[in-house]
Amino acid sequence: MDNVDAAEAEGDLMAQTIKPAAPTGPGPDPAVTELLQSVVETACAIFGAQASSVLLLDAEADEMIFGAVAGQGEEFLVGSRFPAGRGIAGWVAASGEPMVVDDLHANPSFDRSIAKSTGYVPNALMAAPLVHGDDVLGVLEVLDPSPQARSGLSELDVLALFARQAAVALQVLTRHIPRPAAPAPGPDGPTRTELLRLLSEARRLLDG
Protein backbone atom coordinates (compact mmCIF):
# COMPACT_ATOMS: atom_id res chain seq x y z
CA MET A 1 0.00 0.00 0.00
CA ASP A 2 1.47 3.34 -1.03
CA ASN A 3 1.40 6.48 1.09
CA VAL A 4 -1.72 7.86 -0.63
CA ASP A 5 -3.68 4.64 -0.07
CA ALA A 6 -2.51 4.47 3.54
CA ALA A 7 -3.60 8.03 4.19
CA GLU A 8 -7.01 7.38 2.61
CA ALA A 9 -7.47 4.21 4.67
CA GLU A 10 -6.56 6.04 7.86
CA GLY A 11 -9.00 8.81 6.97
CA ASP A 12 -11.78 6.27 6.39
CA LEU A 13 -11.08 4.66 9.77
CA MET A 14 -11.15 8.04 11.53
CA ALA A 15 -14.43 8.95 9.84
CA GLN A 16 -15.98 5.68 10.99
CA THR A 17 -14.70 6.04 14.55
CA ILE A 18 -16.39 9.29 15.57
CA LYS A 19 -19.97 9.98 14.57
CA PRO A 20 -20.71 13.70 14.45
CA ALA A 21 -23.57 15.14 16.47
CA ALA A 22 -26.96 14.74 14.83
CA PRO A 23 -28.02 18.03 13.19
CA THR A 24 -31.71 17.56 13.98
CA GLY A 25 -33.82 16.62 16.97
CA PRO A 26 -34.21 18.16 20.41
CA GLY A 27 -31.05 19.30 22.12
CA PRO A 28 -29.96 18.34 25.62
CA ASP A 29 -31.62 19.99 28.59
CA PRO A 30 -29.88 23.34 29.27
CA ALA A 31 -29.52 22.49 32.97
CA VAL A 32 -27.71 19.25 32.13
CA THR A 33 -25.50 21.06 29.62
CA GLU A 34 -24.56 23.69 32.20
CA LEU A 35 -23.86 21.06 34.85
CA LEU A 36 -21.62 18.98 32.59
CA GLN A 37 -19.75 22.05 31.36
CA SER A 38 -19.12 23.07 34.96
CA VAL A 39 -17.74 19.58 35.62
CA VAL A 40 -15.19 19.63 32.78
CA GLU A 41 -14.08 23.21 33.40
CA THR A 42 -13.59 22.47 37.10
CA ALA A 43 -11.67 19.28 36.28
CA CYS A 44 -9.34 21.23 33.98
CA ALA A 45 -8.71 23.76 36.74
CA ILE A 46 -8.11 21.17 39.47
CA PHE A 47 -5.66 19.06 37.48
CA GLY A 48 -4.04 21.72 35.30
CA ALA A 49 -5.17 19.78 32.22
CA GLN A 50 -5.08 20.82 28.58
CA ALA A 51 -8.58 19.41 28.08
CA SER A 52 -11.34 17.55 29.86
CA SER A 53 -14.46 15.75 28.69
CA VAL A 54 -17.50 13.98 30.05
CA LEU A 55 -18.44 10.94 27.99
CA LEU A 56 -21.97 9.73 28.66
CA LEU A 57 -22.82 6.06 28.19
CA ASP A 58 -25.70 5.28 25.82
CA ALA A 59 -26.27 1.65 26.79
CA GLU A 60 -28.95 1.02 24.16
CA ALA A 61 -26.76 2.17 21.29
CA ASP A 62 -23.59 0.80 22.96
CA GLU A 63 -21.90 4.15 22.36
CA MET A 64 -20.15 6.89 24.32
CA ILE A 65 -21.35 10.46 23.73
CA PHE A 66 -19.30 13.60 24.31
CA GLY A 67 -21.60 15.37 26.78
CA ALA A 68 -19.25 18.28 27.50
CA VAL A 69 -15.72 19.31 26.55
CA ALA A 70 -13.37 21.97 27.90
CA GLY A 71 -10.13 22.89 26.14
CA GLN A 72 -9.07 21.09 22.98
CA GLY A 73 -12.06 20.00 20.88
CA GLU A 74 -14.78 21.92 22.72
CA GLU A 75 -15.87 23.69 19.51
CA PHE A 76 -17.01 20.56 17.68
CA LEU A 77 -16.93 17.39 19.79
CA VAL A 78 -20.04 17.82 21.97
CA GLY A 79 -22.71 15.38 20.83
CA SER A 80 -20.29 13.20 18.86
CA ARG A 81 -20.29 9.45 19.50
CA PHE A 82 -17.94 6.49 19.32
CA PRO A 83 -18.31 2.77 20.14
CA ALA A 84 -18.51 2.14 23.88
CA GLY A 85 -15.99 -0.70 23.83
CA ARG A 86 -13.19 1.39 22.35
CA GLY A 87 -10.24 3.04 24.06
CA ILE A 88 -9.48 3.84 27.67
CA ALA A 89 -12.87 5.50 28.23
CA GLY A 90 -14.54 2.27 27.15
CA TRP A 91 -12.35 0.27 29.53
CA VAL A 92 -13.12 2.60 32.45
CA ALA A 93 -16.86 2.48 31.72
CA ALA A 94 -16.84 -1.32 31.51
CA SER A 95 -14.66 -1.89 34.58
CA GLY A 96 -15.97 0.92 36.76
CA GLU A 97 -12.36 1.62 37.81
CA PRO A 98 -10.35 4.85 37.42
CA MET A 99 -7.12 4.89 35.43
CA VAL A 100 -4.09 7.12 35.01
CA VAL A 101 -1.70 6.70 32.08
CA ASP A 102 1.51 8.72 31.92
CA ASP A 103 2.53 7.53 28.44
CA LEU A 104 -0.46 6.82 26.23
CA HIS A 105 1.66 5.85 23.26
CA ALA A 106 2.98 2.86 25.20
CA ASN A 107 -0.44 1.79 26.52
CA PRO A 108 -2.24 -0.94 24.53
CA SER A 109 -5.67 0.27 25.70
CA PHE A 110 -5.15 3.66 24.06
CA ASP A 111 -7.07 3.82 20.78
CA ARG A 112 -5.07 6.26 18.70
CA SER A 113 -7.67 6.27 15.91
CA ILE A 114 -10.27 7.73 18.28
CA ALA A 115 -7.85 10.39 19.48
CA LYS A 116 -6.90 11.34 15.93
CA SER A 117 -10.53 11.61 14.89
CA THR A 118 -11.09 14.20 17.65
CA GLY A 119 -8.24 16.33 16.33
CA TYR A 120 -6.19 16.10 19.53
CA VAL A 121 -3.82 13.29 20.51
CA PRO A 122 -2.83 13.59 24.19
CA ASN A 123 0.32 12.21 25.77
CA ALA A 124 -1.19 11.45 29.20
CA LEU A 125 -4.66 10.88 30.56
CA MET A 126 -6.60 10.40 33.78
CA ALA A 127 -10.10 8.92 33.70
CA ALA A 128 -12.71 7.99 36.28
CA PRO A 129 -16.19 6.52 35.94
CA LEU A 130 -19.32 8.54 36.70
CA VAL A 131 -20.86 6.01 39.08
CA HIS A 132 -24.17 6.29 40.91
CA GLY A 133 -25.09 3.20 42.89
CA ASP A 134 -24.52 0.24 40.60
CA ASP A 135 -24.89 2.31 37.44
CA VAL A 136 -22.05 3.71 35.34
CA LEU A 137 -23.40 6.88 33.74
CA GLY A 138 -20.24 7.70 31.81
CA VAL A 139 -16.59 8.67 32.19
CA LEU A 140 -14.80 11.86 33.20
CA GLU A 141 -11.46 12.32 31.44
CA VAL A 142 -8.69 14.86 31.88
CA LEU A 143 -6.14 15.03 29.08
CA ASP A 144 -2.51 16.00 29.59
CA PRO A 145 -2.88 16.95 33.25
CA SER A 146 0.08 18.58 34.95
CA PRO A 147 2.82 16.13 35.99
CA GLN A 148 2.10 16.85 39.67
CA ALA A 149 -1.57 15.94 39.19
CA ARG A 150 -0.78 12.45 37.88
CA SER A 151 2.15 11.69 40.18
CA GLY A 152 0.38 9.28 42.51
CA LEU A 153 -2.70 7.34 43.51
CA SER A 154 -3.93 10.16 45.73
CA GLU A 155 -4.54 12.37 42.69
CA LEU A 156 -6.46 9.56 41.00
CA ASP A 157 -8.54 9.24 44.18
CA VAL A 158 -9.32 12.96 43.94
CA LEU A 159 -10.52 12.53 40.34
CA ALA A 160 -12.63 9.52 41.32
CA LEU A 161 -14.18 11.49 44.19
CA PHE A 162 -14.99 14.41 41.93
CA ALA A 163 -16.48 12.07 39.32
CA ARG A 164 -18.73 10.49 41.96
CA GLN A 165 -19.92 13.93 43.07
CA ALA A 166 -20.66 14.83 39.46
CA ALA A 167 -22.53 11.56 38.92
CA VAL A 168 -24.75 12.20 41.95
CA ALA A 169 -25.59 15.69 40.71
CA LEU A 170 -26.24 14.42 37.18
CA GLN A 171 -28.46 11.57 38.35
CA VAL A 172 -30.52 13.81 40.63
CA LEU A 173 -30.90 16.43 37.91
CA THR A 174 -31.96 14.03 35.15
CA ARG A 175 -34.53 12.41 37.42
CA HIS A 176 -36.28 15.76 37.74
CA ILE A 177 -36.56 16.57 34.02
CA PRO A 178 -38.99 17.88 32.90
CA ARG A 179 -39.65 20.20 35.82
CA PRO A 180 -41.37 23.56 36.40
CA ALA A 181 -39.63 26.70 35.16
CA ALA A 182 -39.07 27.85 38.76
CA PRO A 183 -38.94 24.71 40.93
CA ALA A 184 -39.10 25.09 44.66
CA PRO A 185 -35.96 23.94 46.48
CA GLY A 186 -36.28 20.89 48.64
CA PRO A 187 -35.44 17.20 48.84
CA ASP A 188 -37.93 16.30 46.09
CA GLY A 189 -37.15 19.13 43.68
CA PRO A 190 -33.49 20.20 43.57
CA THR A 191 -32.75 23.37 41.67
CA ARG A 192 -29.98 23.80 39.14
CA THR A 193 -28.31 26.28 41.49
CA GLU A 194 -28.21 23.71 44.27
CA LEU A 195 -26.64 21.12 42.00
CA LEU A 196 -24.00 23.53 40.75
CA ARG A 197 -23.30 24.48 44.36
CA LEU A 198 -22.66 20.80 45.08
CA LEU A 199 -19.89 20.83 42.49
CA SER A 200 -18.49 24.09 43.85
CA GLU A 201 -18.35 22.63 47.34
CA ALA A 202 -16.66 19.51 45.98
CA ARG A 203 -14.02 21.65 44.28
CA ARG A 204 -13.47 23.66 47.48
CA LEU A 205 -12.97 20.47 49.50
CA LEU A 206 -10.60 19.02 46.93
CA ASP A 207 -8.56 22.22 46.67
CA GLY A 208 -8.31 22.36 50.45
Long-range contacts (C-beta under 8 A, 24 or more apart in sequence): 10-113, 10-116, 13-113, 14-113, 14-116, 14-117, 15-117, 17-82, 17-83, 17-86, 17-111, 17-113, 17-114, 17-117, 18-80, 18-81, 18-82, 18-114, 18-117, 18-118, 19-63, 19-80, 19-81, 19-82, 20-76, 20-79, 20-80, 21-78, 21-79, 21-80, 22-79, 28-67, 29-174, 29-177, 31-173, 31-177, 31-192, 31-195, 32-67, 32-170, 32-173, 32-174, 32-177, 33-68, 34-192, 34-196, 35-166, 35-169, 35-170, 35-173, 35-192, 35-195, 35-196, 35-199, 36-67, 36-68, 36-170, 37-68, 37-70, 38-196, 38-199, 39-68, 39-140, 39-162, 39-166, 39-199, 40-68, 40-69, 40-70, 40-140, 41-70, 42-162, 42-199, 42-203, 43-70, 43-140, 43-142, 43-159, 43-162, 44-70, 44-71, 44-142, 45-203, 46-149, 46-158, 46-162, 46-203, 46-206, 46-207, 47-126, 47-142, 47-145, 47-146, 47-149, 47-150, 47-155, 47-159, 48-145, 48-146, 48-148, 48-149, 49-126, 49-142, 49-143, 49-144, 49-145, 49-146, 49-149, 50-122, 50-143, 50-144, 51-120, 51-122, 51-142, 51-143, 51-144, 52-140, 52-141, 52-142, 52-143, 53-77, 53-140, 53-141, 53-143, 54-130, 54-138, 54-139, 54-140, 54-141, 54-166, 55-89, 55-93, 55-138, 55-139, 55-140, 55-141, 56-130, 56-137, 56-138, 57-84, 57-93, 57-136, 57-137, 57-138, 57-139, 58-84, 59-84, 64-89, 64-90, 64-93, 64-138, 64-139, 65-138, 67-138, 71-143, 72-118, 72-119, 72-120, 72-143, 73-118, 73-119, 73-120, 76-119, 77-118, 80-118, 82-114, 82-117, 86-111, 86-114, 87-111, 87-114, 87-115, 88-125, 88-127, 88-141, 89-127, 89-139, 89-141, 92-127, 92-128, 92-129, 92-139, 93-129, 93-136, 93-138, 93-139, 95-129, 96-129, 96-131, 96-136, 97-129, 98-126, 98-127, 98-128, 98-129, 98-156, 98-159, 98-160, 98-163, 99-125, 99-126, 99-127, 99-128, 99-156, 100-124, 100-125, 100-126, 100-127, 100-150, 100-155, 100-156, 101-125, 101-126, 102-150, 124-150, 126-150, 126-155, 126-156, 126-159, 127-159, 128-156, 128-159, 128-160, 128-162, 128-163, 129-160, 129-163, 129-167, 130-163, 130-164, 130-166, 130-167, 130-170, 131-163, 131-164, 131-167, 132-164, 132-167, 132-168, 132-170, 132-171, 135-171, 137-167, 137-170, 137-171, 138-167, 139-163, 140-166, 158-206, 161-202, 161-206, 162-202, 162-203, 162-206, 165-198, 165-199, 165-202, 166-199, 166-202, 168-198, 169-195, 169-196, 169-198, 169-199
